Amino acid sequence: MHRKTFLKKALLTAGSVTAGTVVAYTHNDIDELIPLPEEKSLGFNHHPNPITVKTANTILHKADTRGHADYGWLKTNYSFSFANYYNPERMNFGVLRVLNDDFIAAAKGFNTHPHDNMEIITIPLEGTVEHKDSMGNSGTINVGEIQVMSAGTGITHSEFNHHKDQDLRLLQIWVFPNKPNVTPRYDQIKLQGAKKNALQQILSPNSSDDGVWIHQNAWFHLGTFDKDFNEEYVLKDPTQNGVYIFVIEGDVTVSGQSLNRRDGYGIWNTGSIAIQSHTASRVLLMEVPMNVRS
């Protein structure tokens, strides 16, 4: 796949089945990507394309300017172009390709579908994810845990809301790998000893480091902050990487930019960023390479 050929997938069918239903492999047409015609300049299916706020080294995605879809059982917001949302100014942030903020109804979910050559990270925010894949893994992912899959040469999997009487909210994140066609891999960990007023590393390039690891020179951190707390993040690789901050809850200022719940803000060509928390807040900080190689 040429990295300059960006991606989308139009909704053709609902793609949902009830948890526990036995299904054959199928394209679900919601959680998949195909090559995007480069000549397209308008939002697919008449989605509006709000103006993206950019400077020489920052990009701002306010929560209410994200792409949105409502399939009944799935309500989702897209920070970057995905499924039936296409905005040529919001394709990726470096190797960060997908940041989906999903709501999945009780006992519903994505039936068995394929992925390849992508690092896929799932972070539950409320509820429990039920997972099954072609590598033989099956089980649940709970709040306080993080799951990662290296799709590599190809996998199939399904994801459901494990509960019949409780909604599921999660973040699904896709990162381009630094090498193609790796052996598919699965990992899941319980995050240990999360502390308030600290950035907790949850992902890195190193299997011996804190959190899960992926095939990319990337580091993710979660931070839960009290009101009026200040924090600084120093980039691990400032010459190659930028940072995309996603505000899960609360109001913060990041290097002078005011951000609110579910806002996203990208910064590059900097060695560090300053975070000021104006309310009780929670943020996801993703340091990723800015150069998307073929």
KOLLUMNU-874344 format. One record per residue (C-alpha): chain; residue number from 1; residue in three letters; y, z, x. Coordinates in steps of 0.001 Angstrom, whole numbers. Each point is the difference from the previous one (the first is absolute). Last residue first. Layout:
# KOLLUMNU-874344
<ch:A	i:NUM	aa:ALA	c2:Y	c3:Z	c1:X>
...
This chain:
# KOLLUMNU-874344
<ch:A	i:294	aa:SER	c2:4326	c3:1563	c1:5979>
<ch:A	i:293	aa:ARG	c2:2087	c3:2977	c1:1110>
<ch:A	i:292	aa:VAL	c2:2130	c3:2123	c1:-2309>
<ch:A	i:291	aa:ASN	c2:2618	c3:1529	c1:2325>
<ch:A	i:290	aa:MET	c2:1576	c3:3160	c1:-1446>
<ch:A	i:289	aa:PRO	c2:-2752	c3:2344	c1:1140>
<ch:A	i:288	aa:VAL	c2:-400	c3:2996	c1:-2330>
<ch:A	i:287	aa:GLU	c2:1301	c3:3564	c1:-384>
<ch:A	i:286	aa:MET	c2:-666	c3:1186	c1:-3566>
<ch:A	i:285	aa:LEU	c2:1733	c3:3133	c1:-1342>
<ch:A	i:284	aa:LEU	c2:-1135	c3:1353	c1:-3354>
<ch:A	i:283	aa:VAL	c2:2466	c3:2466	c1:-1500>
<ch:A	i:282	aa:ARG	c2:-128	c3:3153	c1:-2122>
<ch:A	i:281	aa:SER	c2:3023	c3:1875	c1:-1245>
<ch:A	i:280	aa:ALA	c2:1393	c3:3351	c1:-1149>
<ch:A	i:279	aa:THR	c2:3629	c3:-973	c1:-290>
<ch:A	i:278	aa:HIS	c2:2679	c3:-1251	c1:2420>
<ch:A	i:277	aa:SER	c2:-2449	c3:-770	c1:2833>
<ch:A	i:276	aa:GLN	c2:1646	c3:-1417	c1:3131>
<ch:A	i:275	aa:ILE	c2:-2050	c3:-2405	c1:2134>
<ch:A	i:274	aa:ALA	c2:1230	c3:-1358	c1:3349>
<ch:A	i:273	aa:ILE	c2:-1612	c3:-3074	c1:1547>
<ch:A	i:272	aa:SER	c2:-1017	c3:-746	c1:3578>
<ch:A	i:271	aa:GLY	c2:-149	c3:-2713	c1:2652>
<ch:A	i:270	aa:THR	c2:1665	c3:-2756	c1:-1982>
<ch:A	i:269	aa:ASN	c2:-339	c3:-3775	c1:-200>
<ch:A	i:268	aa:TRP	c2:-1628	c3:337	c1:-3431>
<ch:A	i:267	aa:ILE	c2:667	c3:1771	c1:-3302>
<ch:A	i:266	aa:GLY	c2:-1636	c3:-465	c1:-3426>
<ch:A	i:265	aa:TYR	c2:888	c3:1912	c1:-3164>
<ch:A	i:264	aa:GLY	c2:-2067	c3:441	c1:-3164>
<ch:A	i:263	aa:ASP	c2:1126	c3:1831	c1:-3142>
<ch:A	i:262	aa:ARG	c2:-2700	c3:1719	c1:-2089>
<ch:A	i:261	aa:ARG	c2:2125	c3:3110	c1:-736>
<ch:A	i:260	aa:ASN	c2:3460	c3:-218	c1:1555>
<ch:A	i:259	aa:LEU	c2:1555	c3:-1219	c1:3235>
<ch:A	i:258	aa:SER	c2:3458	c3:386	c1:1582>
<ch:A	i:257	aa:GLN	c2:345	c3:-1951	c1:3243>
<ch:A	i:256	aa:GLY	c2:1660	c3:1796	c1:2948>
<ch:A	i:255	aa:SER	c2:-3007	c3:36	c1:2327>
<ch:A	i:254	aa:VAL	c2:-2288	c3:920	c1:-2904>
<ch:A	i:253	aa:THR	c2:1598	c3:2033	c1:-2795>
<ch:A	i:252	aa:VAL	c2:-2367	c3:1669	c1:-2442>
<ch:A	i:251	aa:ASP	c2:-526	c3:528	c1:-3710>
<ch:A	i:250	aa:GLY	c2:-3313	c3:1057	c1:-1524>
<ch:A	i:249	aa:GLU	c2:-3510	c3:-1379	c1:-354>
<ch:A	i:248	aa:ILE	c2:-2086	c3:-2770	c1:1576>
<ch:A	i:247	aa:VAL	c2:2852	c3:-1347	c1:2109>
<ch:A	i:246	aa:PHE	c2:-1355	c3:-2940	c1:1994>
<ch:A	i:245	aa:ILE	c2:1235	c3:-373	c1:3581>
<ch:A	i:244	aa:TYR	c2:-714	c3:-3208	c1:1942>
<ch:A	i:243	aa:VAL	c2:311	c3:393	c1:3772>
<ch:A	i:242	aa:GLY	c2:312	c3:-2712	c1:2633>
<ch:A	i:241	aa:ASN	c2:-2164	c3:-871	c1:2965>
<ch:A	i:240	aa:GLN	c2:-11	c3:-2124	c1:3148>
<ch:A	i:239	aa:THR	c2:2544	c3:1573	c1:2378>
<ch:A	i:238	aa:PRO	c2:-22	c3:3342	c1:-1836>
<ch:A	i:237	aa:ASP	c2:-3722	c3:663	c1:580>
<ch:A	i:236	aa:LYS	c2:-732	c3:3642	c1:-953>
<ch:A	i:235	aa:LEU	c2:3202	c3:294	c1:-2006>
<ch:A	i:234	aa:VAL	c2:1750	c3:3374	c1:17>
<ch:A	i:233	aa:TYR	c2:296	c3:1608	c1:-3437>
<ch:A	i:232	aa:GLU	c2:2716	c3:2589	c1:-566>
<ch:A	i:231	aa:GLU	c2:-5	c3:2657	c1:-2721>
<ch:A	i:230	aa:ASN	c2:2603	c3:1874	c1:-2061>
<ch:A	i:229	aa:PHE	c2:-743	c3:2462	c1:-2820>
<ch:A	i:228	aa:ASP	c2:2674	c3:505	c1:-2653>
<ch:A	i:227	aa:LYS	c2:-2496	c3:279	c1:-2887>
<ch:A	i:226	aa:ASP	c2:-3560	c3:507	c1:1199>
<ch:A	i:225	aa:PHE	c2:-2015	c3:-2819	c1:1524>
<ch:A	i:224	aa:THR	c2:-3459	c3:-1511	c1:-374>
<ch:A	i:223	aa:GLY	c2:-531	c3:-2706	c1:2631>
<ch:A	i:222	aa:LEU	c2:-2831	c3:-2494	c1:234>
<ch:A	i:221	aa:HIS	c2:-403	c3:-2042	c1:3195>
<ch:A	i:220	aa:PHE	c2:-1403	c3:-3455	c1:733>
<ch:A	i:219	aa:TRP	c2:-405	c3:-1533	c1:3485>
<ch:A	i:218	aa:ALA	c2:-604	c3:-3664	c1:791>
<ch:A	i:217	aa:ASN	c2:-1200	c3:-2058	c1:2979>
<ch:A	i:216	aa:GLN	c2:-2666	c3:-1679	c1:-2144>
<ch:A	i:215	aa:HIS	c2:-3765	c3:25	c1:-486>
<ch:A	i:214	aa:ILE	c2:49	c3:3212	c1:-2046>
<ch:A	i:213	aa:TRP	c2:-513	c3:3728	c1:517>
<ch:A	i:212	aa:VAL	c2:-323	c3:3006	c1:-2308>
<ch:A	i:211	aa:GLY	c2:1882	c3:3241	c1:578>
<ch:A	i:210	aa:ASP	c2:793	c3:1734	c1:3303>
<ch:A	i:209	aa:ASP	c2:-1041	c3:-1867	c1:3161>
<ch:A	i:208	aa:SER	c2:-3488	c3:-647	c1:1376>
<ch:A	i:207	aa:SER	c2:-452	c3:-3254	c1:-1946>
<ch:A	i:206	aa:ASN	c2:3299	c3:-1326	c1:1335>
<ch:A	i:205	aa:PRO	c2:2222	c3:-2602	c1:-1673>
<ch:A	i:204	aa:SER	c2:1616	c3:2701	c1:-2193>
<ch:A	i:203	aa:LEU	c2:-142	c3:1482	c1:-3497>
<ch:A	i:202	aa:ILE	c2:718	c3:3336	c1:-1742>
<ch:A	i:201	aa:GLN	c2:2587	c3:1549	c1:2324>
<ch:A	i:200	aa:GLN	c2:1661	c3:2962	c1:-1698>
<ch:A	i:199	aa:LEU	c2:3801	c3:83	c1:113>
<ch:A	i:198	aa:ALA	c2:1102	c3:3603	c1:-363>
<ch:A	i:197	aa:ASN	c2:2089	c3:2028	c1:-2423>
<ch:A	i:196	aa:LYS	c2:-2959	c3:1210	c1:-2022>
<ch:A	i:195	aa:LYS	c2:-3356	c3:66	c1:1680>
<ch:A	i:194	aa:ALA	c2:-3113	c3:-2058	c1:-744>
<ch:A	i:193	aa:GLY	c2:-2983	c3:1876	c1:1388>
<ch:A	i:192	aa:GLN	c2:-2583	c3:-2737	c1:268>
<ch:A	i:191	aa:LEU	c2:29	c3:-3292	c1:-1833>
<ch:A	i:190	aa:LYS	c2:-3446	c3:-621	c1:-1423>
<ch:A	i:189	aa:ILE	c2:-1439	c3:-3138	c1:1516>
<ch:A	i:188	aa:GLN	c2:-1336	c3:-3386	c1:-1049>
<ch:A	i:187	aa:ASP	c2:-1225	c3:-2865	c1:2151>
<ch:A	i:186	aa:TYR	c2:-1465	c3:-3426	c1:-638>
<ch:A	i:185	aa:ARG	c2:-596	c3:-2895	c1:2400>
<ch:A	i:184	aa:PRO	c2:-505	c3:-3754	c1:-194>
<ch:A	i:183	aa:THR	c2:-826	c3:-1558	c1:3400>
<ch:A	i:182	aa:VAL	c2:3140	c3:-1686	c1:1296>
<ch:A	i:181	aa:ASN	c2:824	c3:-3520	c1:-1128>
<ch:A	i:180	aa:PRO	c2:3584	c3:-241	c1:1200>
<ch:A	i:179	aa:LYS	c2:1978	c3:2060	c1:2512>
<ch:A	i:178	aa:ASN	c2:3199	c3:2052	c1:-316>
<ch:A	i:177	aa:PRO	c2:-688	c3:743	c1:-3664>
<ch:A	i:176	aa:PHE	c2:2504	c3:-818	c1:-2800>
<ch:A	i:175	aa:VAL	c2:730	c3:3195	c1:-1936>
<ch:A	i:174	aa:TRP	c2:-732	c3:622	c1:-3681>
<ch:A	i:173	aa:ILE	c2:1133	c3:3146	c1:-1826>
<ch:A	i:172	aa:GLN	c2:-1229	c3:1388	c1:-3309>
<ch:A	i:171	aa:LEU	c2:1899	c3:3002	c1:-1315>
<ch:A	i:170	aa:LEU	c2:-1628	c3:1970	c1:-2770>
<ch:A	i:169	aa:ARG	c2:386	c3:1361	c1:-3503>
<ch:A	i:168	aa:LEU	c2:-2986	c3:731	c1:-2210>
<ch:A	i:167	aa:ASP	c2:144	c3:1181	c1:-3610>
<ch:A	i:166	aa:GLN	c2:-2313	c3:2695	c1:-1352>
<ch:A	i:165	aa:ASP	c2:-2477	c3:162	c1:-2880>
<ch:A	i:164	aa:LYS	c2:-2889	c3:-2262	c1:1055>
<ch:A	i:163	aa:HIS	c2:384	c3:817	c1:3691>
<ch:A	i:162	aa:HIS	c2:-1154	c3:-2080	c1:2976>
<ch:A	i:161	aa:ASN	c2:2809	c3:-2525	c1:-321>
<ch:A	i:160	aa:PHE	c2:-1667	c3:-3021	c1:1478>
<ch:A	i:159	aa:GLU	c2:-228	c3:-2042	c1:3182>
<ch:A	i:158	aa:SER	c2:-2505	c3:-2752	c1:766>
<ch:A	i:157	aa:HIS	c2:-975	c3:-1577	c1:3303>
<ch:A	i:156	aa:THR	c2:-902	c3:-3236	c1:1739>
<ch:A	i:155	aa:ILE	c2:256	c3:-463	c1:3750>
<ch:A	i:154	aa:GLY	c2:852	c3:-2769	c1:2443>
<ch:A	i:153	aa:THR	c2:192	c3:-899	c1:3679>
<ch:A	i:152	aa:GLY	c2:2578	c3:2735	c1:546>
<ch:A	i:151	aa:ALA	c2:555	c3:2167	c1:-3082>
<ch:A	i:150	aa:SER	c2:961	c3:3013	c1:2105>
<ch:A	i:149	aa:MET	c2:-44	c3:2680	c1:-2674>
<ch:A	i:148	aa:VAL	c2:2014	c3:3222	c1:-48>
<ch:A	i:147	aa:GLN	c2:-63	c3:3029	c1:-2289>
<ch:A	i:146	aa:ILE	c2:2332	c3:2994	c1:-14>
<ch:A	i:145	aa:GLU	c2:-617	c3:3475	c1:-1439>
<ch:A	i:144	aa:GLY	c2:2344	c3:2671	c1:-1356>
<ch:A	i:143	aa:VAL	c2:-321	c3:-1297	c1:-3548>
<ch:A	i:142	aa:ASN	c2:-3604	c3:-1088	c1:-428>
<ch:A	i:141	aa:ILE	c2:-2127	c3:-2961	c1:1069>
<ch:A	i:140	aa:THR	c2:-3378	c3:-308	c1:-1701>
<ch:A	i:139	aa:GLY	c2:-3405	c3:-1367	c1:937>
<ch:A	i:138	aa:SER	c2:-1818	c3:-3142	c1:1030>
<ch:A	i:137	aa:ASN	c2:-486	c3:-1688	c1:3354>
<ch:A	i:136	aa:GLY	c2:-2813	c3:-2525	c1:405>
<ch:A	i:135	aa:MET	c2:1949	c3:-2556	c1:2034>
<ch:A	i:134	aa:SER	c2:359	c3:-2151	c1:-3140>
<ch:A	i:133	aa:ASP	c2:2352	c3:2540	c1:-1552>
<ch:A	i:132	aa:LYS	c2:343	c3:2804	c1:-2558>
<ch:A	i:131	aa:HIS	c2:3021	c3:2205	c1:-682>
<ch:A	i:130	aa:GLU	c2:1023	c3:2492	c1:-2697>
<ch:A	i:129	aa:VAL	c2:3638	c3:1057	c1:414>
<ch:A	i:128	aa:THR	c2:1029	c3:3490	c1:-1143>
<ch:A	i:127	aa:GLY	c2:3161	c3:1314	c1:-1676>
<ch:A	i:126	aa:GLU	c2:3598	c3:86	c1:1184>
<ch:A	i:125	aa:LEU	c2:1531	c3:-1339	c1:3237>
<ch:A	i:124	aa:PRO	c2:-3074	c3:-1764	c1:1418>
<ch:A	i:123	aa:ILE	c2:629	c3:-1761	c1:3354>
<ch:A	i:122	aa:THR	c2:-1932	c3:-3234	c1:581>
<ch:A	i:121	aa:ILE	c2:222	c3:-2018	c1:3228>
<ch:A	i:120	aa:ILE	c2:-1214	c3:-3585	c1:432>
<ch:A	i:119	aa:GLU	c2:-69	c3:-1731	c1:3397>
<ch:A	i:118	aa:MET	c2:-291	c3:-3726	c1:-706>
<ch:A	i:117	aa:ASN	c2:-2148	c3:-2831	c1:1316>
<ch:A	i:116	aa:ASP	c2:-2153	c3:-342	c1:-3134>
<ch:A	i:115	aa:HIS	c2:-32	c3:1216	c1:-3591>
<ch:A	i:114	aa:PRO	c2:-2355	c3:-532	c1:-2927>
<ch:A	i:113	aa:HIS	c2:-361	c3:1247	c1:-3615>
<ch:A	i:112	aa:THR	c2:-2176	c3:2402	c1:-1984>
<ch:A	i:111	aa:ASN	c2:1842	c3:1330	c1:-3061>
<ch:A	i:110	aa:PHE	c2:3433	c3:1570	c1:256>
<ch:A	i:109	aa:GLY	c2:595	c3:3043	c1:-2168>
<ch:A	i:108	aa:LYS	c2:-306	c3:1880	c1:-3260>
<ch:A	i:107	aa:ALA	c2:-1507	c3:3387	c1:-948>
<ch:A	i:106	aa:ALA	c2:3438	c3:1564	c1:-609>
<ch:A	i:105	aa:ALA	c2:2924	c3:-2376	c1:496>
<ch:A	i:104	aa:ILE	c2:1071	c3:-1228	c1:3441>
<ch:A	i:103	aa:PHE	c2:3580	c3:443	c1:1269>
<ch:A	i:102	aa:ASP	c2:656	c3:-1826	c1:3263>
<ch:A	i:101	aa:ASP	c2:2827	c3:-18	c1:2582>
<ch:A	i:100	aa:ASN	c2:-855	c3:-3054	c1:2101>
<ch:A	i:99	aa:LEU	c2:1137	c3:-374	c1:3604>
<ch:A	i:98	aa:VAL	c2:-1336	c3:-3277	c1:1394>
<ch:A	i:97	aa:ARG	c2:667	c3:-2049	c1:3163>
<ch:A	i:96	aa:LEU	c2:994	c3:2513	c1:2688>
<ch:A	i:95	aa:VAL	c2:-434	c3:-2155	c1:3126>
<ch:A	i:94	aa:GLY	c2:3768	c3:-407	c1:356>
<ch:A	i:93	aa:PHE	c2:1473	c3:1076	c1:-3313>
<ch:A	i:92	aa:ASN	c2:-1519	c3:-2433	c1:-2464>
<ch:A	i:91	aa:MET	c2:669	c3:-2680	c1:-2604>
<ch:A	i:90	aa:ARG	c2:3150	c3:1323	c1:-1609>
<ch:A	i:89	aa:GLU	c2:2703	c3:-2615	c1:610>
<ch:A	i:88	aa:PRO	c2:-2189	c3:-2791	c1:-1421>
<ch:A	i:87	aa:ASN	c2:-502	c3:2014	c1:-3216>
<ch:A	i:86	aa:TYR	c2:-3272	c3:-506	c1:-1835>
<ch:A	i:85	aa:TYR	c2:-1508	c3:2281	c1:-2638>
<ch:A	i:84	aa:ASN	c2:-3104	c3:-1215	c1:-1866>
<ch:A	i:83	aa:ALA	c2:-2430	c3:1449	c1:2568>
<ch:A	i:82	aa:PHE	c2:2018	c3:1293	c1:2966>
<ch:A	i:81	aa:SER	c2:3424	c3:-373	c1:1592>
<ch:A	i:80	aa:PHE	c2:1058	c3:3239	c1:1683>
<ch:A	i:79	aa:SER	c2:1086	c3:3421	c1:-1334>
<ch:A	i:78	aa:TYR	c2:-2261	c3:-639	c1:-3003>
<ch:A	i:77	aa:ASN	c2:-15	c3:2334	c1:-2991>
<ch:A	i:76	aa:THR	c2:-3123	c3:492	c1:-2113>
<ch:A	i:75	aa:LYS	c2:-1234	c3:820	c1:-3467>
<ch:A	i:74	aa:LEU	c2:-3727	c3:-534	c1:-417>
<ch:A	i:73	aa:TRP	c2:-1978	c3:716	c1:-3213>
<ch:A	i:72	aa:GLY	c2:2673	c3:-1750	c1:-2059>
<ch:A	i:71	aa:TYR	c2:511	c3:-2952	c1:2314>
<ch:A	i:70	aa:ASP	c2:3566	c3:972	c1:885>
<ch:A	i:69	aa:ALA	c2:1537	c3:-1647	c1:3053>
<ch:A	i:68	aa:HIS	c2:3103	c3:799	c1:2034>
<ch:A	i:67	aa:GLY	c2:1706	c3:-1466	c1:3043>
<ch:A	i:66	aa:ARG	c2:2350	c3:2415	c1:1717>
<ch:A	i:65	aa:THR	c2:3727	c3:61	c1:-745>
<ch:A	i:64	aa:ASP	c2:-98	c3:3321	c1:-1883>
<ch:A	i:63	aa:ALA	c2:-1326	c3:1872	c1:3018>
<ch:A	i:62	aa:LYS	c2:2744	c3:-1162	c1:2354>
<ch:A	i:61	aa:HIS	c2:-1251	c3:-2197	c1:2839>
<ch:A	i:60	aa:LEU	c2:2331	c3:246	c1:2986>
<ch:A	i:59	aa:ILE	c2:-319	c3:-2003	c1:3244>
<ch:A	i:58	aa:THR	c2:1307	c3:1022	c1:3395>
<ch:A	i:57	aa:ASN	c2:669	c3:-1524	c1:3441>
<ch:A	i:56	aa:ALA	c2:2818	c3:-2534	c1:-358>
<ch:A	i:55	aa:THR	c2:702	c3:1097	c1:-3565>
<ch:A	i:54	aa:LYS	c2:-1894	c3:-687	c1:-3210>
<ch:A	i:53	aa:VAL	c2:224	c3:859	c1:-3702>
<ch:A	i:52	aa:THR	c2:-2467	c3:-2225	c1:-1870>
<ch:A	i:51	aa:ILE	c2:1485	c3:-1781	c1:-2995>
<ch:A	i:50	aa:PRO	c2:-2206	c3:419	c1:-3038>
<ch:A	i:49	aa:ASN	c2:-2627	c3:-2717	c1:-545>
<ch:A	i:48	aa:PRO	c2:-711	c3:-101	c1:-3721>
<ch:A	i:47	aa:HIS	c2:-3571	c3:-648	c1:-1142>
<ch:A	i:46	aa:HIS	c2:-175	c3:-3351	c1:-1743>
<ch:A	i:45	aa:ASN	c2:-3797	c3:-394	c1:185>
<ch:A	i:44	aa:PHE	c2:288	c3:-426	c1:3758>
<ch:A	i:43	aa:GLY	c2:3351	c3:1144	c1:1354>
<ch:A	i:42	aa:LEU	c2:2024	c3:-2917	c1:1241>
<ch:A	i:41	aa:SER	c2:53	c3:-1727	c1:3393>
<ch:A	i:40	aa:LYS	c2:-3380	c3:-1716	c1:156>
<ch:A	i:39	aa:GLU	c2:-87	c3:-2673	c1:2729>
<ch:A	i:38	aa:GLU	c2:-2353	c3:2030	c1:2207>
<ch:A	i:37	aa:PRO	c2:-2790	c3:-178	c1:-2528>
<ch:A	i:36	aa:LEU	c2:-1773	c3:3377	c1:305>
<ch:A	i:35	aa:PRO	c2:-3488	c3:209	c1:1481>
<ch:A	i:34	aa:ILE	c2:-2287	c3:2279	c1:-2071>
<ch:A	i:33	aa:LEU	c2:80	c3:3775	c1:-471>
<ch:A	i:32	aa:GLU	c2:-2175	c3:2444	c1:-1917>
<ch:A	i:31	aa:ASP	c2:480	c3:3232	c1:-1955>
<ch:A	i:30	aa:ILE	c2:974	c3:-1461	c1:-3362>
<ch:A	i:29	aa:ASP	c2:-2195	c3:-3071	c1:-359>
<ch:A	i:28	aa:ASN	c2:-3177	c3:2099	c1:-339>
<ch:A	i:27	aa:HIS	c2:-2167	c3:-2508	c1:1839>
<ch:A	i:26	aa:THR	c2:-3547	c3:883	c1:-937>
<ch:A	i:25	aa:TYR	c2:-3122	c3:1615	c1:1459>
<ch:A	i:24	aa:ALA	c2:-2418	c3:1027	c1:-2711>
<ch:A	i:23	aa:VAL	c2:778	c3:2946	c1:-2229>
<ch:A	i:22	aa:VAL	c2:-1725	c3:3258	c1:-920>
<ch:A	i:21	aa:THR	c2:2332	c3:2164	c1:-2106>
<ch:A	i:20	aa:GLY	c2:447	c3:3511	c1:1386>
<ch:A	i:19	aa:ALA	c2:3766	c3:-38	c1:-236>
<ch:A	i:18	aa:THR	c2:1205	c3:-2293	c1:-2781>
<ch:A	i:17	aa:VAL	c2:862	c3:-3530	c1:992>
<ch:A	i:16	aa:SER	c2:3257	c3:-1527	c1:1108>
<ch:A	i:15	aa:GLY	c2:774	c3:-3458	c1:1398>
<ch:A	i:14	aa:ALA	c2:2303	c3:-964	c1:-2870>
<ch:A	i:13	aa:THR	c2:-318	c3:-3740	c1:481>
<ch:A	i:12	aa:LEU	c2:2169	c3:-2720	c1:1541>
<ch:A	i:11	aa:LEU	c2:2708	c3:1979	c1:1786>
<ch:A	i:10	aa:ALA	c2:1520	c3:-2053	c1:2788>
<ch:A	i:9	aa:LYS	c2:-823	c3:734	c1:3650>
<ch:A	i:8	aa:LYS	c2:2448	c3:-10	c1:2878>
<ch:A	i:7	aa:LEU	c2:180	c3:-641	c1:3734>
<ch:A	i:6	aa:PHE	c2:2047	c3:-978	c1:2963>
<ch:A	i:5	aa:THR	c2:-777	c3:-2828	c1:2375>
<ch:A	i:4	aa:LYS	c2:1847	c3:1111	c1:3091>
<ch:A	i:3	aa:ARG	c2:-2956	c3:2195	c1:1003>
<ch:A	i:2	aa:HIS	c2:-2295	c3:-3002	c1:194>
<ch:A	i:1	aa:MET	c2:-3368	c3:1017	c1:-1470>
